[in-house]
C-alpha cells in the first residue's frame, strides 16, 4: 500500500512540476515577446509621425500640381509626391511585419529566419531611402518655390548653389544618424531573440 501511495504522490508531484515548468516557459516567452515588440515602438511612433507629415505635404503638392508649368518642374513634383507617399508606406509596412513576428508560436529557427529576412528588408529600404532623399533635396526646393512663390529656381542658379551643398551636408549627417538608430534597434532586438537559444 505504501508503495502505491508513494507512486501516486510522485506522479502527482511530477504533473505539478511539469505544469509549473510549462507556465514558466509561457511567462518567459510572453515577457520576451513584449521586450522584443517594445524595441520597435519608438521607431514606429516616429515613422508614423513622419508619414503623416509626408502625406500632408504630398496632398498639398497634389492640390497645387497645376502650378508646375514646365516639364522639369512637373517631373520634380511627381518624384517628390511619389517619394512622400511610397517610402513611408513601405517603411511602416516593414516595421509592422517585424513587430508581428510571434516568438511563442514559431520555433527558434523560424523566428530568427523571419526576423533576419525582415530586418534585412527594413535596412535595405532605409539605405534606398537615404540615396533617394539626396535626389529629393534637389527636387523639392524648386517644386515648393514654384508653388509658394511662383519662382523657377532652375532659372536662379545662385540660390541652388547655396542650397544644395548645405542640404547635402545636413542630409549626410541626418541619414547616418537615422540609419545607425535603425541598425542599433534591430541589433538589440536580435540579441533579445538570441537569449532564447540558451
KAQUI-V52246 format. One record per pair of residues at least 4 apart in sequence whose C-alpha atoms are under 8 Angstrom apart, sorted by the first residue. I is the first residue (numbers start at 0). J is the second residue. Records with the same first field share a line. If there is no record, write none. Layout:
BEGIN
I->J ; J
END
This chain:
BEGIN
0->4
1->5
2->6
3->7
4->8
5->9
6->10
7->11
8->12
9->13
10->14
11->15
12->16
13->17
14->18
15->19
16->20
17->21
18->22
19->23
20->24
21->25
22->26
23->27
24->28
25->29 ; 103
26->30
27->31
28->32 ; 102 ; 103
29->33 ; 103
30->34
31->35 ; 102 ; 191 ; 192
32->36 ; 101 ; 102 ; 103
33->37
34->38 ; 191
35->39 ; 98 ; 188 ; 191 ; 192
36->40 ; 98 ; 99
37->41
38->184 ; 187 ; 188
39->43 ; 94 ; 98 ; 184
40->44
41->45
42->46 ; 181
43->47 ; 91 ; 94
44->48
45->49
46->50 ; 87 ; 90 ; 91
47->51 ; 87 ; 91
48->52
49->53 ; 87
50->54 ; 83 ; 84 ; 87 ; 88
51->55
52->56
53->57 ; 83 ; 84 ; 87
54->58 ; 83 ; 84
55->59
56->60 ; 83
57->61 ; 79 ; 80 ; 83 ; 84
58->62
59->63
60->64 ; 76 ; 80
61->80
63->67 ; 146
64->73 ; 76 ; 146
66->145 ; 146 ; 149
67->72 ; 73 ; 76 ; 142 ; 145 ; 146
68->72 ; 73
69->73
70->74
71->75
72->76 ; 141 ; 142
73->77
74->78
75->79 ; 138 ; 139 ; 141 ; 142
76->80 ; 138 ; 139 ; 142
77->81
78->82 ; 135 ; 138
79->83 ; 135 ; 138 ; 139
80->84
81->85 ; 86
82->86 ; 131 ; 135
83->87
84->88
85->89
86->90 ; 128
87->91
88->92
89->93 ; 124
90->94 ; 121 ; 124 ; 125
91->95
92->96
93->97 ; 117 ; 120 ; 121
94->98 ; 121
95->99
96->100 ; 117
97->114 ; 117 ; 118
100->110 ; 113 ; 114
101->105 ; 110
102->106 ; 107 ; 110
105->109 ; 110
106->110
107->111 ; 195 ; 196
108->112
109->113
110->114 ; 192
111->115 ; 189 ; 192
112->116
113->117
114->118 ; 189
115->119
116->120
117->121
118->122 ; 185
119->123
120->124
121->125
122->126 ; 178 ; 181 ; 182
123->127
124->128
125->129 ; 178
126->130 ; 178
127->131
128->132
129->133 ; 174
130->134
131->135
132->136 ; 170
133->137 ; 167 ; 170
134->138
135->139
136->140 ; 163 ; 166 ; 167
137->141 ; 163
138->142
139->143
140->144 ; 152
141->145 ; 150 ; 151 ; 152 ; 153
142->146
143->147 ; 148
144->148 ; 149 ; 150 ; 151 ; 152
145->149 ; 150 ; 151 ; 152
146->150
151->155
152->156 ; 158 ; 159
153->159
155->159
156->160
157->161
158->162
159->163
160->164
161->165
162->166
163->167
164->168
165->169
166->170
167->171
168->172
169->173
170->174
171->175
172->176
173->177
174->178
175->179
176->180
177->181
178->182
179->183
180->184
181->185
182->186
183->187
184->188
185->189
186->190
187->191
188->192
189->193
190->194
191->195
192->196
193->197
END
